[in-house]
Amino acid sequence: MSERCTEAVGWVARWRLDHHCVRILLVRNDSEVDPLFSAAVPAAAPDLAEMREQYPKLSELWDAIRGEYWAEVFTAQENSC
């Protein structure tokens, strides 16, 4: 499982795919040193839906992650045909 990094509206999220589930590992603001969120145990990191509920004001970041996820899924499907 490789980590991905997505940026949107001054926020950065590190995330990974876990069996078609997006797990959020870290969320931070570009202008701050300390993260808003950091998963202590990557295997138990919250999924995208949980983070969207917990931090609804970051919807543009969550939408960007969702877009990257679906682009990757579609690319993988095209390559398997």
Chimera marker file (.cmm) of the C-alpha trace (Angstrom):
<marker_set name="trace">
<marker id="1" x="0.000" y="0.000" z="0.000" r="1" g="1" b="0" radius="0.5"/>
<marker id="2" x="1.660" y="3.180" z="-1.106" r="1" g="1" b="0" radius="0.5"/>
<marker id="3" x="0.899" y="6.552" z="0.382" r="1" g="1" b="0" radius="0.5"/>
<marker id="4" x="-0.531" y="9.372" z="-1.653" r="1" g="1" b="0" radius="0.5"/>
<marker id="5" x="-0.545" y="13.097" z="-1.007" r="1" g="1" b="0" radius="0.5"/>
<marker id="6" x="-3.353" y="15.438" z="-2.018" r="1" g="1" b="0" radius="0.5"/>
<marker id="7" x="-3.430" y="19.220" z="-1.716" r="1" g="1" b="0" radius="0.5"/>
<marker id="8" x="-6.451" y="21.522" z="-1.885" r="1" g="1" b="0" radius="0.5"/>
<marker id="9" x="-7.222" y="25.041" z="-0.648" r="1" g="1" b="0" radius="0.5"/>
<marker id="10" x="-4.135" y="25.273" z="1.564" r="1" g="1" b="0" radius="0.5"/>
<marker id="11" x="-4.554" y="21.825" z="3.123" r="1" g="1" b="0" radius="0.5"/>
<marker id="12" x="-2.511" y="18.668" z="2.607" r="1" g="1" b="0" radius="0.5"/>
<marker id="13" x="-3.616" y="15.109" z="3.306" r="1" g="1" b="0" radius="0.5"/>
<marker id="14" x="-1.560" y="11.918" z="3.245" r="1" g="1" b="0" radius="0.5"/>
<marker id="15" x="-3.653" y="8.849" z="2.570" r="1" g="1" b="0" radius="0.5"/>
<marker id="16" x="-3.505" y="5.271" z="1.320" r="1" g="1" b="0" radius="0.5"/>
<marker id="17" x="-5.772" y="2.710" z="-0.243" r="1" g="1" b="0" radius="0.5"/>
<marker id="18" x="-6.719" y="-0.226" z="1.928" r="1" g="1" b="0" radius="0.5"/>
<marker id="19" x="-8.760" y="-2.722" z="-0.123" r="1" g="1" b="0" radius="0.5"/>
<marker id="20" x="-10.734" y="-0.007" z="-1.970" r="1" g="1" b="0" radius="0.5"/>
<marker id="21" x="-11.037" y="2.064" z="1.202" r="1" g="1" b="0" radius="0.5"/>
<marker id="22" x="-9.298" y="5.435" z="1.515" r="1" g="1" b="0" radius="0.5"/>
<marker id="23" x="-7.533" y="5.696" z="4.891" r="1" g="1" b="0" radius="0.5"/>
<marker id="24" x="-6.485" y="9.182" z="6.004" r="1" g="1" b="0" radius="0.5"/>
<marker id="25" x="-3.088" y="9.205" z="7.690" r="1" g="1" b="0" radius="0.5"/>
<marker id="26" x="-2.371" y="12.909" z="8.153" r="1" g="1" b="0" radius="0.5"/>
<marker id="27" x="-4.054" y="16.273" z="7.563" r="1" g="1" b="0" radius="0.5"/>
<marker id="28" x="-2.279" y="19.577" z="7.945" r="1" g="1" b="0" radius="0.5"/>
<marker id="29" x="-2.517" y="23.164" z="6.857" r="1" g="1" b="0" radius="0.5"/>
<marker id="30" x="0.277" y="24.318" z="4.544" r="1" g="1" b="0" radius="0.5"/>
<marker id="31" x="1.017" y="27.272" z="6.791" r="1" g="1" b="0" radius="0.5"/>
<marker id="32" x="1.217" y="25.346" z="10.082" r="1" g="1" b="0" radius="0.5"/>
<marker id="33" x="3.789" y="22.938" z="11.463" r="1" g="1" b="0" radius="0.5"/>
<marker id="34" x="1.502" y="20.841" z="13.658" r="1" g="1" b="0" radius="0.5"/>
<marker id="35" x="-1.040" y="18.623" z="11.894" r="1" g="1" b="0" radius="0.5"/>
<marker id="36" x="-4.769" y="18.958" z="12.393" r="1" g="1" b="0" radius="0.5"/>
<marker id="37" x="-4.959" y="15.169" z="12.423" r="1" g="1" b="0" radius="0.5"/>
<marker id="38" x="-2.449" y="12.328" z="12.485" r="1" g="1" b="0" radius="0.5"/>
<marker id="39" x="-3.236" y="8.624" z="12.737" r="1" g="1" b="0" radius="0.5"/>
<marker id="40" x="-1.216" y="6.939" z="15.461" r="1" g="1" b="0" radius="0.5"/>
<marker id="41" x="-1.723" y="3.511" z="13.870" r="1" g="1" b="0" radius="0.5"/>
<marker id="42" x="-1.995" y="3.543" z="10.053" r="1" g="1" b="0" radius="0.5"/>
<marker id="43" x="-3.980" y="0.290" z="9.982" r="1" g="1" b="0" radius="0.5"/>
<marker id="44" x="-6.632" y="1.909" z="12.201" r="1" g="1" b="0" radius="0.5"/>
<marker id="45" x="-6.708" y="5.255" z="10.383" r="1" g="1" b="0" radius="0.5"/>
<marker id="46" x="-10.198" y="6.645" z="9.721" r="1" g="1" b="0" radius="0.5"/>
<marker id="47" x="-11.684" y="6.358" z="6.272" r="1" g="1" b="0" radius="0.5"/>
<marker id="48" x="-12.628" y="9.246" z="4.019" r="1" g="1" b="0" radius="0.5"/>
<marker id="49" x="-16.290" y="9.234" z="5.087" r="1" g="1" b="0" radius="0.5"/>
<marker id="50" x="-15.357" y="9.451" z="8.770" r="1" g="1" b="0" radius="0.5"/>
<marker id="51" x="-13.021" y="12.377" z="8.114" r="1" g="1" b="0" radius="0.5"/>
<marker id="52" x="-15.659" y="14.143" z="6.026" r="1" g="1" b="0" radius="0.5"/>
<marker id="53" x="-18.047" y="13.881" z="8.987" r="1" g="1" b="0" radius="0.5"/>
<marker id="54" x="-15.429" y="14.955" z="11.509" r="1" g="1" b="0" radius="0.5"/>
<marker id="55" x="-14.090" y="17.894" z="9.469" r="1" g="1" b="0" radius="0.5"/>
<marker id="56" x="-16.872" y="19.051" z="7.108" r="1" g="1" b="0" radius="0.5"/>
<marker id="57" x="-15.201" y="22.417" z="6.441" r="1" g="1" b="0" radius="0.5"/>
<marker id="58" x="-12.465" y="20.564" z="4.527" r="1" g="1" b="0" radius="0.5"/>
<marker id="59" x="-14.925" y="19.295" z="1.911" r="1" g="1" b="0" radius="0.5"/>
<marker id="60" x="-12.774" y="20.579" z="-0.966" r="1" g="1" b="0" radius="0.5"/>
<marker id="61" x="-9.854" y="18.473" z="0.284" r="1" g="1" b="0" radius="0.5"/>
<marker id="62" x="-12.074" y="15.399" z="0.674" r="1" g="1" b="0" radius="0.5"/>
<marker id="63" x="-13.511" y="15.954" z="-2.807" r="1" g="1" b="0" radius="0.5"/>
<marker id="64" x="-9.987" y="16.170" z="-4.252" r="1" g="1" b="0" radius="0.5"/>
<marker id="65" x="-9.025" y="12.883" z="-2.579" r="1" g="1" b="0" radius="0.5"/>
<marker id="66" x="-12.193" y="11.232" z="-3.858" r="1" g="1" b="0" radius="0.5"/>
<marker id="67" x="-11.398" y="12.460" z="-7.368" r="1" g="1" b="0" radius="0.5"/>
<marker id="68" x="-7.883" y="11.013" z="-7.233" r="1" g="1" b="0" radius="0.5"/>
<marker id="69" x="-9.241" y="7.740" z="-5.879" r="1" g="1" b="0" radius="0.5"/>
<marker id="70" x="-11.762" y="7.338" z="-8.716" r="1" g="1" b="0" radius="0.5"/>
<marker id="71" x="-9.203" y="8.342" z="-11.341" r="1" g="1" b="0" radius="0.5"/>
<marker id="72" x="-6.921" y="5.600" z="-10.047" r="1" g="1" b="0" radius="0.5"/>
<marker id="73" x="-9.725" y="3.010" z="-9.958" r="1" g="1" b="0" radius="0.5"/>
<marker id="74" x="-10.756" y="3.797" z="-13.534" r="1" g="1" b="0" radius="0.5"/>
<marker id="75" x="-7.158" y="3.681" z="-14.751" r="1" g="1" b="0" radius="0.5"/>
<marker id="76" x="-6.639" y="0.297" z="-13.093" r="1" g="1" b="0" radius="0.5"/>
<marker id="77" x="-9.820" y="-1.054" z="-14.692" r="1" g="1" b="0" radius="0.5"/>
<marker id="78" x="-8.805" y="0.181" z="-18.146" r="1" g="1" b="0" radius="0.5"/>
<marker id="79" x="-5.383" y="-1.422" z="-17.809" r="1" g="1" b="0" radius="0.5"/>
<marker id="80" x="-6.873" y="-4.784" z="-16.838" r="1" g="1" b="0" radius="0.5"/>
<marker id="81" x="-8.988" y="-5.116" z="-19.984" r="1" g="1" b="0" radius="0.5"/>
<link id1="1" id2="2" r="1" g="1" b="0" radius="0.2"/>
<link id1="2" id2="3" r="1" g="1" b="0" radius="0.2"/>
<link id1="3" id2="4" r="1" g="1" b="0" radius="0.2"/>
<link id1="4" id2="5" r="1" g="1" b="0" radius="0.2"/>
<link id1="5" id2="6" r="1" g="1" b="0" radius="0.2"/>
<link id1="6" id2="7" r="1" g="1" b="0" radius="0.2"/>
<link id1="7" id2="8" r="1" g="1" b="0" radius="0.2"/>
<link id1="8" id2="9" r="1" g="1" b="0" radius="0.2"/>
<link id1="9" id2="10" r="1" g="1" b="0" radius="0.2"/>
<link id1="10" id2="11" r="1" g="1" b="0" radius="0.2"/>
<link id1="11" id2="12" r="1" g="1" b="0" radius="0.2"/>
<link id1="12" id2="13" r="1" g="1" b="0" radius="0.2"/>
<link id1="13" id2="14" r="1" g="1" b="0" radius="0.2"/>
<link id1="14" id2="15" r="1" g="1" b="0" radius="0.2"/>
<link id1="15" id2="16" r="1" g="1" b="0" radius="0.2"/>
<link id1="16" id2="17" r="1" g="1" b="0" radius="0.2"/>
<link id1="17" id2="18" r="1" g="1" b="0" radius="0.2"/>
<link id1="18" id2="19" r="1" g="1" b="0" radius="0.2"/>
<link id1="19" id2="20" r="1" g="1" b="0" radius="0.2"/>
<link id1="20" id2="21" r="1" g="1" b="0" radius="0.2"/>
<link id1="21" id2="22" r="1" g="1" b="0" radius="0.2"/>
<link id1="22" id2="23" r="1" g="1" b="0" radius="0.2"/>
<link id1="23" id2="24" r="1" g="1" b="0" radius="0.2"/>
<link id1="24" id2="25" r="1" g="1" b="0" radius="0.2"/>
<link id1="25" id2="26" r="1" g="1" b="0" radius="0.2"/>
<link id1="26" id2="27" r="1" g="1" b="0" radius="0.2"/>
<link id1="27" id2="28" r="1" g="1" b="0" radius="0.2"/>
<link id1="28" id2="29" r="1" g="1" b="0" radius="0.2"/>
<link id1="29" id2="30" r="1" g="1" b="0" radius="0.2"/>
<link id1="30" id2="31" r="1" g="1" b="0" radius="0.2"/>
<link id1="31" id2="32" r="1" g="1" b="0" radius="0.2"/>
<link id1="32" id2="33" r="1" g="1" b="0" radius="0.2"/>
<link id1="33" id2="34" r="1" g="1" b="0" radius="0.2"/>
<link id1="34" id2="35" r="1" g="1" b="0" radius="0.2"/>
<link id1="35" id2="36" r="1" g="1" b="0" radius="0.2"/>
<link id1="36" id2="37" r="1" g="1" b="0" radius="0.2"/>
<link id1="37" id2="38" r="1" g="1" b="0" radius="0.2"/>
<link id1="38" id2="39" r="1" g="1" b="0" radius="0.2"/>
<link id1="39" id2="40" r="1" g="1" b="0" radius="0.2"/>
<link id1="40" id2="41" r="1" g="1" b="0" radius="0.2"/>
<link id1="41" id2="42" r="1" g="1" b="0" radius="0.2"/>
<link id1="42" id2="43" r="1" g="1" b="0" radius="0.2"/>
<link id1="43" id2="44" r="1" g="1" b="0" radius="0.2"/>
<link id1="44" id2="45" r="1" g="1" b="0" radius="0.2"/>
<link id1="45" id2="46" r="1" g="1" b="0" radius="0.2"/>
<link id1="46" id2="47" r="1" g="1" b="0" radius="0.2"/>
<link id1="47" id2="48" r="1" g="1" b="0" radius="0.2"/>
<link id1="48" id2="49" r="1" g="1" b="0" radius="0.2"/>
<link id1="49" id2="50" r="1" g="1" b="0" radius="0.2"/>
<link id1="50" id2="51" r="1" g="1" b="0" radius="0.2"/>
<link id1="51" id2="52" r="1" g="1" b="0" radius="0.2"/>
<link id1="52" id2="53" r="1" g="1" b="0" radius="0.2"/>
<link id1="53" id2="54" r="1" g="1" b="0" radius="0.2"/>
<link id1="54" id2="55" r="1" g="1" b="0" radius="0.2"/>
<link id1="55" id2="56" r="1" g="1" b="0" radius="0.2"/>
<link id1="56" id2="57" r="1" g="1" b="0" radius="0.2"/>
<link id1="57" id2="58" r="1" g="1" b="0" radius="0.2"/>
<link id1="58" id2="59" r="1" g="1" b="0" radius="0.2"/>
<link id1="59" id2="60" r="1" g="1" b="0" radius="0.2"/>
<link id1="60" id2="61" r="1" g="1" b="0" radius="0.2"/>
<link id1="61" id2="62" r="1" g="1" b="0" radius="0.2"/>
<link id1="62" id2="63" r="1" g="1" b="0" radius="0.2"/>
<link id1="63" id2="64" r="1" g="1" b="0" radius="0.2"/>
<link id1="64" id2="65" r="1" g="1" b="0" radius="0.2"/>
<link id1="65" id2="66" r="1" g="1" b="0" radius="0.2"/>
<link id1="66" id2="67" r="1" g="1" b="0" radius="0.2"/>
<link id1="67" id2="68" r="1" g="1" b="0" radius="0.2"/>
<link id1="68" id2="69" r="1" g="1" b="0" radius="0.2"/>
<link id1="69" id2="70" r="1" g="1" b="0" radius="0.2"/>
<link id1="70" id2="71" r="1" g="1" b="0" radius="0.2"/>
<link id1="71" id2="72" r="1" g="1" b="0" radius="0.2"/>
<link id1="72" id2="73" r="1" g="1" b="0" radius="0.2"/>
<link id1="73" id2="74" r="1" g="1" b="0" radius="0.2"/>
<link id1="74" id2="75" r="1" g="1" b="0" radius="0.2"/>
<link id1="75" id2="76" r="1" g="1" b="0" radius="0.2"/>
<link id1="76" id2="77" r="1" g="1" b="0" radius="0.2"/>
<link id1="77" id2="78" r="1" g="1" b="0" radius="0.2"/>
<link id1="78" id2="79" r="1" g="1" b="0" radius="0.2"/>
<link id1="79" id2="80" r="1" g="1" b="0" radius="0.2"/>
<link id1="80" id2="81" r="1" g="1" b="0" radius="0.2"/>
</marker_set>
